[in-house]
């Protein structure tokens, strides 16, 4: 993460943000600082050898997450420290109930890290999170801490431990594999997580606007098809529709009639703020509320663009 660019984007959005939106931006700005500081302290990429280019290229083309073939080692002691730092931040700044905040501050993260399958966290992060949620009661977590809050801490911690290795693994894949004539990966080609958001860039690509997918779990950005559902992969233009809130054409929802899912998409040419994926991920959370509204499915073509 580039904290300087994040600061520039946060400052730009805060100029006309509501009090609650500004507070949310500040919360995540501090979270990103904690994640990056921990990533710097861990230096996880040191000594990591990614797959040979030929193997990495084939896995990329076959949509096999790279970390599933050569995982990122996660030290339990270091991971416990990362979880503790993030938990303290959430306890102090996330607006949680007092009993939840108190319990977060005193959680024994070392106990969790000794029980959890951290090898899976470094090889298949989405499956690790799912497994932890299924077996949450086995970790002996204070009853005051809801499972979703606990796993938010863990999920945020994973980014700090795998982002450097993820960058190294992705860099070892050739440009030919990334841009070749084959289907682009629907999930992150490095860690297997769904894309957090999509970006239609300005001034690049054959039609002047290339598209990329961004993974908030490990930070990977990979090229994607200009008109395609990032969930089911359909490229049927009659089943893909863009919607946006009036007055904000930069932030849109791409709705797919085939799978019934949606993606958050940033159109760079309409954006009047610095484009930073981490900040856009925070800003576009409000579109999730729109997408979950039953009325969203009934929007008319007049709202598309």
C-alpha positions in Angstrom: 0.0 0.0 0.0 1.1 3.5 -0.8 0.2 5.5 2.4 1.1 8.8 0.7 -1.4 8.2 -2.1 -4.0 7.0 0.4 -3.6 10.2 2.4 -4.1 12.3 -0.8 -7.3 10.4 -1.7 -8.7 10.5 1.8 -8.0 14.3 2.1 -9.8 14.9 -1.2 -12.9 12.9 -0.2 -13.1 14.4 3.2 -13.5 17.9 1.8 -17.1 17.3 1.0 -17.8 14.2 3.1 -20.4 14.0 5.8 -19.2 13.6 9.4 -19.9 9.9 9.4 -18.2 9.3 6.1 -15.2 11.3 7.1 -14.9 9.3 10.3 -15.1 6.1 8.3 -12.4 7.3 6.0 -10.2 8.1 9.0 -10.8 4.7 10.5 -9.7 2.9 7.4 -6.8 5.3 6.9 -5.4 4.3 10.3 -6.1 0.6 9.6 -4.1 0.8 6.4 -1.3 2.4 8.3 -1.3 -0.5 10.8 -1.4 -3.1 8.1 1.5 -1.5 6.2 3.6 -1.0 9.3 3.1 -4.7 10.2 3.9 -5.7 6.6 7.1 -3.7 6.8 8.0 -5.3 10.2 7.3 -8.8 8.9 9.0 -8.4 5.5 7.3 -11.6 4.5 8.6 -11.5 0.9 12.2 -12.0 2.1 13.3 -15.5 1.1 10.0 -16.3 -0.7 10.5 -18.0 -4.0 7.5 -17.8 -6.3 6.7 -20.5 -8.8 8.9 -20.7 -11.9 7.4 -18.5 -14.7 6.2 -21.4 -16.8 4.3 -23.0 -13.8 3.0 -19.7 -12.7 1.8 -18.8 -16.2 -0.1 -22.1 -16.5 -1.7 -21.7 -13.1 -2.7 -18.1 -14.0 -4.3 -19.3 -17.3 -6.0 -22.2 -15.5 -7.3 -19.9 -12.8 -5.4 -21.8 -10.0 -4.5 -19.3 -7.2 -0.8 -19.0 -7.1 -0.6 -19.1 -3.3 -2.4 -22.4 -3.3 0.6 -23.9 -5.1 3.3 -22.1 -3.1 2.0 -20.6 0.1 3.0 -17.6 2.1 4.5 -18.6 5.5 2.7 -17.0 8.4 4.4 -17.0 11.8 1.9 -17.5 14.7 3.6 -15.0 17.0 3.8 -12.3 14.4 0.2 -12.9 13.3 -1.0 -12.6 16.9 0.7 -9.2 17.2 -0.9 -8.0 14.0 -4.3 -9.2 15.2 -3.8 -7.5 18.5 -2.8 -4.1 16.9 -5.8 -4.2 14.7 -8.1 -5.3 17.5 -6.9 -2.3 19.6 -7.7 0.0 16.7 -11.2 -1.4 16.3 -11.9 -1.3 20.0 -10.9 2.4 20.1 -12.3 3.7 16.9 -15.0 1.3 15.4 -17.9 2.6 17.5 -18.5 -0.8 19.0 -20.5 -1.5 22.1 -18.5 -1.0 25.3 -18.5 -4.7 26.2 -17.3 -5.7 22.8 -14.5 -3.1 22.8 -13.4 -4.2 26.3 -13.3 -7.9 25.2 -11.4 -7.1 22.0 -8.7 -5.3 24.0 -8.1 -8.4 26.2 -8.4 -11.2 23.7 -5.6 -13.8 23.7 -4.7 -13.8 20.0 -1.8 -16.1 20.7 -4.2 -18.8 21.7 -6.2 -18.3 18.5 -3.1 -18.4 16.3 -1.9 -21.6 17.9 -5.2 -23.3 17.2 -5.9 -21.9 13.7 -4.6 -23.4 10.5 -2.3 -20.5 9.5 -0.9 -22.5 6.7 -4.3 -22.3 5.0 -4.4 -18.5 5.8 -1.2 -18.2 3.7 -2.4 -20.4 0.9 -6.1 -20.1 0.6 -7.3 -17.1 2.6 -11.0 -17.2 1.7 -11.2 -20.8 2.7 -9.3 -20.1 6.0 -11.9 -17.4 6.9 -14.8 -19.7 6.1 -13.3 -22.5 8.1 -12.7 -20.2 11.1 -16.3 -19.0 11.0 -17.6 -22.6 10.9 -15.4 -23.6 13.9 -15.6 -20.3 15.7 -16.9 -21.8 19.0 -13.7 -24.0 19.1 -11.5 -21.0 19.6 -12.8 -20.1 23.1 -13.4 -16.4 22.2 -15.1 -14.2 24.8 -18.9 -14.4 24.3 -19.0 -10.6 24.1 -17.2 -10.6 20.8 -19.5 -11.5 17.8 -18.0 -13.9 15.2 -18.2 -11.3 12.4 -16.2 -8.7 14.4 -13.6 -11.3 15.4 -13.2 -12.4 11.8 -12.9 -8.8 10.6 -9.8 -8.5 12.7 -8.4 -11.7 11.3 -9.2 -10.8 7.7 -7.6 -7.4 8.1 -4.5 -9.1 9.6 -4.1 -11.4 6.6 -3.5 -8.6 4.2 -0.5 -7.4 6.2 1.1 -10.9 6.1 0.5 -11.8 2.4 0.6 -8.6 0.4 4.3 -8.6 -0.2 4.4 -12.3 -1.1 1.4 -11.8 -3.3 3.1 -9.0 -5.2 6.2 -11.2 -5.7 4.1 -14.2 -6.8 2.1 -12.0 -9.3 5.2 -10.3 -10.7 6.7 -13.8 -11.6 3.8 -14.4 -14.0 4.7 -13.2 -17.5 2.9 -10.3 -19.2 2.0 -12.6 -22.0 0.0 -14.8 -19.6 -1.7 -11.9 -18.1 -2.8 -10.3 -21.4 -3.0 -13.4 -23.6 -6.0 -14.7 -25.5 -7.6 -16.6 -22.7 -10.3 -16.1 -20.1 -9.3 -13.8 -17.3 -9.5 -15.2 -13.8 -12.8 -14.4 -12.1 -11.3 -14.5 -8.6 -7.9 -13.2 -7.5 -5.2 -15.1 -9.4 -2.9 -15.0 -6.4 -5.1 -15.7 -3.3 -8.4 -16.8 -4.8 -10.6 -14.1 -3.1 -13.4 -12.4 -5.1 -12.6 -8.9 -6.5 -13.4 -6.1 -4.1 -14.0 -3.7 -6.9 -13.4 -3.1 -10.6 -11.8 -0.1 -12.3 -12.4 1.1 -15.9 -9.3 3.1 -16.6 -9.1 6.0 -18.9 -6.7 6.4 -21.8 -5.6 2.8 -22.1 -6.7 -0.3 -23.9 -7.9 -0.8 -27.5 -11.1 1.2 -26.9 -9.3 3.7 -24.7 -10.6 2.2 -21.5 -9.1 -1.0 -20.1 -10.6 -2.7 -17.0 -8.9 -4.2 -14.0 -10.0 -6.1 -10.9 -8.7 -5.3 -7.4 -8.4 -7.8 -4.6 -8.7 -6.2 -1.1 -7.5 -9.5 0.5 -3.9 -9.4 -0.9 -3.8 -6.2 -2.9 -3.4 -7.8 -6.4 -4.7 -5.9 -9.4 -5.2 -8.0 -12.6 -6.5 -7.2 -16.1 -10.1 -8.1 -17.0 -12.5 -8.0 -19.9 -14.1 -4.6 -20.5 -17.7 -6.0 -20.6 -17.9 -9.1 -18.5 -19.5 -10.1 -15.2 -16.8 -10.6 -12.6 -18.9 -13.1 -10.7 -20.2 -15.6 -13.3 -18.1 -14.5 -16.3 -20.9 -13.9 -18.8 -20.1 -11.5 -21.6 -23.7 -11.2 -22.9 -24.2 -7.4 -23.1 -27.9 -7.6 -22.9 -27.6 -9.2 -19.4 -25.1 -6.6 -18.0 -26.4 -3.2 -16.9 -24.7 -0.3 -15.1 -26.5 1.8 -12.5 -25.3 4.8 -10.5 -26.5 7.2 -7.9 -27.6 10.5 -9.5 -24.8 13.0 -9.6 -22.0 10.4 -9.2 -21.3 8.6 -12.5 -17.8 7.7 -11.4 -19.1 5.0 -9.0 -21.4 2.4 -10.5 -23.0 -1.0 -9.9 -22.6 -3.5 -12.7 -25.7 -5.8 -12.3 -25.8 -9.2 -14.0 -29.1 -10.7 -14.9 -27.6 -14.2 -15.4 -26.3 -14.7 -11.9 -28.2 -12.0 -10.1 -25.0 -10.6 -8.6 -23.4 -7.2 -8.8 -19.9 -5.6 -8.8 -18.8 -2.1 -7.8 -17.0 -0.4 -10.6 -15.0 2.9 -10.7 -14.9 4.8 -13.9 -11.6 6.7 -13.8 -12.6 9.3 -16.5 -15.5 10.5 -14.3 -13.5 10.5 -11.0 -12.5 13.9 -9.7 -10.4 12.4 -6.9 -7.1 10.6 -6.9 -7.7 6.9 -7.8 -6.5 4.7 -5.0 -8.1 1.3 -4.8 -8.0 1.0 -1.0 -9.8 4.3 -0.6 -12.3 3.5 -3.4 -13.1 0.2 -1.6 -14.2 2.3 1.4 -16.0 5.0 -0.5 -18.1 2.5 -2.6 -19.4 0.7 0.5 -22.5 2.9 0.2 -23.3 1.2 -3.1 -23.7 -2.1 -1.3 -26.6 -0.7 0.6 -28.2 0.3 -2.7 -27.6 -3.1 -4.2 -29.2 -4.8 -1.2 -32.4 -2.7 -1.6 -35.1 -4.8 -3.3 -35.9 -1.8 -5.4 -32.5 -1.9 -7.1 -33.6 -4.9 -9.2 -36.5 -2.8 -10.5 -34.5 0.2 -11.7 -35.2 1.1 -15.3 -32.9 1.5 -18.2 -33.2 5.2 -17.8 -30.8 4.9 -14.9 -28.2 3.1 -16.9 -25.2 4.6 -18.6 
